[in-house]
């Protein structure tokens, strides 16, 4: 019986260790239009990985996934528009920006780009709030994010992001 427990434990460890390998991302050429669908699927896989595992900036796979998501975004979406109005939220804690972008791009791809810019921003911020609200993800909730969470619960998140975008564009 002891051996069975050891075998099952080793089996799960083996599965966990080989679960994700994003080294293949280097072979995807984002400028090649024939690889557009493959690149989009890889970006979605990376986003799902990023939002599905605990935040650990030492995780090599997280680094590869984050880098690919950022490259895919730069090739397909205007980064300035995505970040406008959320800089104040994402700048405070290391990791918020990456997680926000992962949620944004995941929603963007999942909805085939049909949601408006603001709808995607709202969903991405809600995703960030949810992710940070789970203490097992090891990404602390900042004071600013707590305030944004209260606004979200009050149904005022979209207005907050609109006001923040207007303020940031005047500067």
N, C-alpha and C positions, 0 to 999 in steps of 0.2 A: 504494500500500500504506500510506503514511503517513496518507493521508486516511481510509482505512478504520479504522485504529487510533484516530484522533481522533474519528471519528463514533461508534464503539462506546463510547469513553470518555465522550463527551458524553451518549450515550443512557443509559448506566448512572447518570451523575450526575443526569440529569433524572428518572429513575425513583426514585432515592434521595431526592432533594429533595422530591418530591411523594408519598412513600410513606405517610406518616401525617399526618392532619389531624383533630384531635379537637375542632375548633371546633363541630361539630354536637352535642356533649354538652350544651351550654347549652340546647338546645331540648327536652331530655328532662326531664320533670317526675317526680321520684321519688315524689311523693305521689299521683300519678295511677295508680290500679290498672290502667287500660287500657294503660298504658305499661310495665307490670311486666316483660314478656318482653323488650321492646326495651331497657329499662334493664339487665336482667341480661346480655343479649348485649353491650351496650356495656361493662359492667363487665368481662366476660370478655376482650373485645378490648383494653381498657386494661391488664389484668393481663398478657396475653400480650405486649403491647408492652413493658411495664415489665421483665418478666423476660427478654425477648429482645434488648434493646439494652444497650449499655454505659451505666453510671451516669454521668450528667452533670447536675448540678443546674441548669445554665444552659439546658438543653434545654426550650424552651417546651412542646413536646408532652408531655414527661414530667411537667411541672407540671400541665397540664390533665388528663392521665390519672390522676395521683396524686390530685388534688382530687376527681375524679369517683368513683374507687374509695373514697375516704374517705367521701364523701357516700352512696354506695350502701350501704356497710357500716353507717353510722349509721341508715339507713332499714330495714335488713333483719336485722342481727345485733347482739347485745349486745357492744359494744366492750370493756367491762370484762372479760368472760369471755375474750375472745380474747387480751388482753394480759396477763392474770394469769399470772405465772410466767415470762414472757419479757422483762419490763422490764429485768432485769439484762443480758440479752444484747443487746437492741436499743438501749439508752440510750447505750452507749459510743461509737458511731460514727454520725455524721450519714448518714442514708440507710438504715441497718439497719431502722428501724421501717417505712419505706415499702416496702421490699423484702419484709420479713416479711409485712406485710398483703397485698401483692400475691400472694404465694405462698399465703397462707391462703385468701384469697377465691377465687383460681383453683381450688384444691382443693375448696373448699366448693361452688362452682358446678358444677365438673366432676363431682362425686359427688352432685349434687342434694341436698346437705345431709344425706346419709345417714351420713357418717362421724361418729364422736363428736367432741366438742370436743377431747379429748386427741389423737385420731388426726390431726385437722386441724392441731393445733399441731405435732406431731411432723413431719408432712410439710412444713409451712411452714418449720420450722427446718432441716430437711434441704435444702430448696430454697435457703434463705438460705446455708447452708454451701456448697452446690454453686456458687451464683452468685458468692460471694466467693472461692471457691477458684480461679475462673478469672481469672487476672491481667488479661486483656484487658477485663474489666468495670470496672476502675478503682475497685473498692471494696475497700479493704484488709481483711485478716483481723486482727481485734483479738486480744489475749491471751485474753480471755474466750471468744471464738468458737473459738479453737484448742482450749481446754479442752472446750468443748461438742462439738467435732468428735471429740475422743478419746472422750468419753462415748458419742457416737452410734456410733462404730465398735465400741465395747465392748458395744453393745446396752443402754445405761443412760440413754438420752436421755429416755424417758418418765418414769422414776423421778426424774431430775433436775428435769424440768418440774413434776412433781407436788409434789416437795419445795419448789421455788421458789414455787409457787402457794400452798402452805400457809404458808410463811414470810411472803409478801407480804400474805396476808389477815389475819395476826395483827398486823401493824404498824398 
